[in-house]
């Protein structure tokens, strides 16, 4: 016989259900999970969601000191933990109506790796000496977090991904550049290293910048509007930033690595504004000026002078404080836009970090970088940073050109004089501009005592070098 409950009993039952706490009220973003690395000796924010008004307690095992807060009426909560020096493994317990235990947490150095395919490129896809490197990739103190490809029209609160320990099984699917960078830091500093890879092959830099940053700058907005639509990824400003960068903010970082630019060769002149805008956008979002080290794209058979113009824009972007650029013109492949020597790329990025972020004085940072010029009659004396022990790989320097007021560049004779280079060209009595390596496929001749190559450069700011 079917019985109907009275309205009073139904109301009582409903109220009872509402009074029972949710079994999974407290939750965390994916970036907080087992095997993660947190930045050492820092104020580290941890955040998540819970029922409005629910008390949340966070207890790290490194000091067993509990911190408490309550979820807001937006069901959000956040606390700041003070992390000690390198250590672990630790446990972090997050308790509300339910309890979450984050296991195997290390304290060390956390770096974000981003960009397009050359950053995303893994050992499984194909790198030099993969057969030798993969079996040796047994580093329990190096941890990987890979962000899935996603787009969004507005900044998101969470993303897909999880932390894994570096092993011969996990290393082949992670960013090879990121791995070799982290391996070098771990080897030199003897610290745990956490690497977050948020990259997407074939994408322009615009998608990694907030839409507001692009739209508020007419020059950036106009260039973004001209980007062609591609089948392998988005081109609209902010799309990857919203889904693959914003959810990581404000997870504490030691710094960021960037390897991108190939797709932006469609408008290389814009990159001198675009890359600094991206750096400032990210730093502003995180709230501090973390180090930002990036890779200059390698020589390749681009159209016109698009490749070398993009490389020079990257060089000029070093005017942004606390940045560094790894020049890889000597380890690229002019027939392959994806050079397979990722080991040296990661190591050169690591040397920037070791020197500028961690204070090591015994690592080579860069090849010669153009600083200034001085005209003396028909000769031009060129001054460089990182110029100790200037030398030519061949018998003579072949890739210097000089132009007079007519803006016509002609091949120049170049001679190393101490830590400078003196150039002159027949028929150019009043030189006003110099350029070096101004071809897409130019391979470097000028190096310093470390053997690292000089970056291509131009001293003029003419709309188009002729």
N, C-alpha and C positions, 0 to 999 in steps of 0.2 A: 504493500500500500504506500502510495506516494504521500509524503508529508511536506507541507509548506512551512518555512520558517516565518515567524512573526516579524513585522517591521522592526520591532524593538531588538530582537536577537540579531537581525541583519546589521543594524546600526552598531550594536555592541561588537560584533565580529569585525566590522570594518575599522572601528576605532582601535581594536586590539592589534590588527595588522599594521596600522600606521605607527603604533607605539613601539613595534619591534625594530631595532636597528638593522640596517641593511648589512648582510653578511660581507659584502665587498664594498663598504662605503668609502674607505680610503684607497686611493689609487695613485700611481706614479707614472710620469711619462716614460717612454721606452728607454731614454738615455740613462735612466737610473736602473741598474740591474746587476745581477751576479756577474763577477769578473771585471767590473768596471775599474777604471783608474780615475781618481780625483786629484786635482791639482794640490800639490803639497804646499805647506806654509802659506795658506791663503784663506780668505773669507769665501767659502764655497756655499752658494745658494742651492737648497734643495726644495722642490716644490711639487705640488700635486693637487688632487681634488678630494673632496669629502662632503658629507652632508652639511648644509649651512649650520653653523654653530657647533659642529662636532669638534671636540678637543682632539688634537693630534700631537703625539709625543714622538720625538726623534732622538734615538740614543745610539751614538757611535761607540764601538767597542774600544777605540784607542784611548778614550778617557772615561767612558761610561757615564758621562754627564748628560742628563736628559734636558732637551729643550722642548717647550710646549707652545702651542698656538691654537687658535680656533679658525675653522673654515669660515670664510666670508659669506655674505648672502649670495655671492656668485658661485658658491661651492668651491672656492679656491683657497689654498693656503701656501705659505712659504716660510722657510726658516733659513738662517745662515749659520753654517758650521765653520768653526775655525780648525783647520787641519794642521797637524804637526808636520815635522819633516818626514822624509821618505820612510815608508814602512808598510807593513801588512803581512799576511792577509788579515783584514778586519771584517767585522759584520756591522751593518747599520740596521737598526730595528725601527720601523715606523709603525706606530700603534694608534688606532682610533677605535671604532667599534670592532674592527678586525685588525690583524697584525700582519705586516710584511717584513720579512727578513731578507736583506740584501747580503749575499755571501761573497767571500773571496774578493774583497775590495782592497785595492792597492793605492798607496799615495805616491805620486811621482809627477811626471811632466805630461801635460795633455795638449795635443796639437790637432788642429782642424786642417784637413787636406781637401782642397776643392779645385774645380776647374773643369776642363773637358777631357777628351779621350786620353791624352798623354798622362793625365793624373789618374784616370780611371784604369789605365792599362795594367793588366795583371800578369803574373808569371805563367798562368795557365794559357793566356792568349799568346804569349811568346816574348821572352826576353833573353838577352845574352846569358849563357851559362845557367839556364834554368835547371838543367839536370843536376848540376852541382849545388846550386843554391837551395833548392826546395828541401832536400833531405837534411840540410843543416839548420833549417828554420825552426829550431826547438828553443824558444825563448819564453818561458813561463811568465816573465815579468813584462812582456810586451803584449798589449791587448788591442784588439781591433773592434771598431764599430762601423758597419757599413750602412749607409742611408739608402733606402730604396728610391728609385726614380718616381717622383710625384710632382704634380703641378697644382696650384691653387690660385684663386682670384683674390684672396685675402690671407694675411698671416695666420698660420695654423698653430695649434697648441701642442700637437704631438705628431710623431712620424713613425714609420716602420723601421725596425732594426734591433739588433741586440749585440751585446759584447761577447767576444770569443777570445780565448787564449791563443797566442801565436804558436802554431805547431806546423809540421810539414803538411798536415791535412788542411789547415785553414789559410796559411800564407799564400798558396797559389791563386786564391780568389780575391785577395785584397790588393789595393793599389801598390804596385811594385815600387814606385817612387816613395810613397809613404812608408812602406816597409823598410827600404834601405836607409831612409832618413832616421826612422825610429831605432833601427839596429845600431846605427852609428852613435846616436845619442846615448843609448843604453850602454854601449861598449865604452864610450869615453867618460860618461858621468856615473856609471854604475847605479842607475835609478830605473824604476819602472817607467814605462812610456805607454800612454794611451793615445791611440790614433783614431780619429773620426774621419772617415772618407765620405764626403758628400760631393760627388762629381757626376758629370753626365757628358758623354761623348758627343761631339758635334754641336755643342751649344755656344751661343755668343755670350759675352760677359753681361749683356743687358738683363738676361733672365735671372742673374744672381744678385742684382741690385734691386732695392725696393722700387716699386712703381713711382712712389712720390719723389724719390731722388732723381729719377729720369725725367718725369713730367715737369718738375720745377726748373729744369735747365733746358732752355729752348734748343741749344745745340745738340745735347744728348738726345732729346726727344725727336728731333728731326732725323738724326742718324738712325735711331731705333726704328723709326717708321719706314726706313728704306731697306731694312734687313729682309732678305728673301725668306719665304716659308720653306722649311725643309721637312722631309718625311720622318727623319730620325729623332726629332726633338723640337721643343718649343722655341719661339723667337721673341715672344712678347715680354716686355719688362716685368720683373717681379715674380714671374711664374715659378721658378725654382727657389727663389729667395723665400717666398711665402710658405712653400711646402717642405723645403729641405734645409733651410738655414734658420728661419724664424723659430721653429720649434726647439732649436738647440740653445736659444738665448734665454737666460744668461748662464748656461753651463760654463763653469770657469775654465778658461784656456790659458796655456802658456803663450800661445801664438797661433798664427795661421800660415799655411803654405798654399801657393796658388800656381797652377800650371795651365795656362789658357792663352788664347790669342789667335790661333789658327783661323777660327771662324770669323774673327773680326778683321781679317785682312781685306774684307770688302770695303772697309773705310778706316784705314790705318791712322789717318790724321786725327780721328776722333778718340783714339785710344789713349792719347796723352791726357785727355780730360776724363775718360771713362774709368780707367783703372784707379786714379786717385779718388774718384767719386765712390767707387766700390769700397775702397779701403776705409774712407771716412764714414760711409754708411754703416759698415760692419762695426767699426770701433764705436761709433755713436750708439748703436743698438746695444752693444755689450757694456758700454759705459766706461771704457778705459782704452788707452792707446796701446794695445798689444802689438808685439812684433809681427810684421807681415813680410814674408820672404817668398819670392816668386822666381819662376824659370823664364828666361828669355827664349822664345821659340827658336828652333834650329833652322839653318838654311834648307830651303826646299824650292822646287820649281813653281813658285807662285806666278800669277800674271803680273806683268809690268814690274814695278819695284815694290809691290805690296808687302812682301815678306820683310825686306830690309827696313822699309818705312815703319812697319809694326814693331820691329826690334828696336828701332831708335826711339819710338814712342815709349816703349817699356823702359829703355834706359833713362829717358827724361823723367819718367814717373818716380825715379829714385829721389827726386826732390822732396817727396813726402817723407817726413821724419820717421825713423825707426823702421825702415824698409831695407831690403837687400835683394839683389838680382843675381841668380846663377846663370852665367853665360855658358852655353853648351855648343857653340858653333864648331868646336873641334871634335865633338862626339856624336854629331847628328848623322843624317843620311839624306843626301839631296834627292834621292829617288824614293824615299819613304817618309811620309809625314809623321809616322810613328817610329822614331828611332828606338832600337831595341836595347840600347845601353841605358838602362834605368838605374843601374848601380851607382854610376858616377854622378848622375843627376841628383839622386837622393843624398849622396855624400857631400856634394857641393852646397846643397841647401842646409845640410847639417852643419857644415863649417860656418855658414853665416850665423846660425843659431849658437853654436859653440862659442864663437868669437864675440858676437854682439849681445847675445842674451845671457850667456853663461860665463862670460869674462875670460875665456881661454885665449892666451896670447900666442900659442904655438901651432895654430892651424892657418893654412892659406885660405883667404876669403874670396879674392877676386883677381881676375886679370886686370890690365890697365883700363881705366875708365876716363874718358875725356873730361877735362875740367875747364881749360881756358886756352886762349891763343894770344900770341903777340906778334904783330907784323913788324918786320924790320927790313924796309926796302922791298925787294922782290922775294924775300924769304918769310916764312911763317914758322914760329916756334910754338910747338904744341906741348901743353902740360897735362899730366894725368894724375889721378889718384891711383894708388896701388902700383906705383911705377918703379919700385926698387928692382934693379937688374933688368932693365928693358933689353930685349933681344929679338932677333928675327929668326923664324924657323928656317927660312931659306937663306940664300946668299945676300938677298936684298929685299927690301920692302917694296911690294909691287902694287898695293891696293890703295894708295893715296892719290887724291885728285885735288886740284886747286882751281878756283874761279876768280875772275876779276869782276869789275862792275858790270860787265855784260852778262853775268850769271851763266857763262858757258864753262863747264868743268872740263879740264884736260888732265891727262896723266901727269903725275908729279914725281920728281926724284925725292926720296926720303932717306934721311940719315939719322941714326940714333946718336944723340949727344948727351951722355950722362943719363939722367932720368927724363929727358925730353926727346922729342922728334922734330927735326927741322925739315921742312918741305919747301920746294920751289918747282916751278914749271916753266919751260921755255915758252916765251911769248906772253907770259902773264907778268907784267911789270908792276902792277898794283893789285896784289892778291887781297881778296876780302872774305873768302870762305874756303873751307877745306872739308872734304869728306873722306871717310875711310871705309873700305869694304862695302861700298854702296852697290851691291848686287845681291839678288835673292840667294844665290848659291855661293857667295864668296866664302872661302875658307880662311881662317885666321892665320896671319903670319906674325903679327906683333904679340909678344907675350912678356911676362915678367919672370923673375927668378923662380917662381913657383911653377912655371910652365903653363899657367892658366891664360886663356886667350883674351885679347882686347875685344871690347864690344865695337861693332860697327857704329859710326856716328856721322853726323853732319853738324857743322857749326852755324849754318845759315838758318833763317826762319822764313825763307821764301815759300810762297804757296806751293810751288812744285820745283823740285831740283831738276835741272835740265841736263 
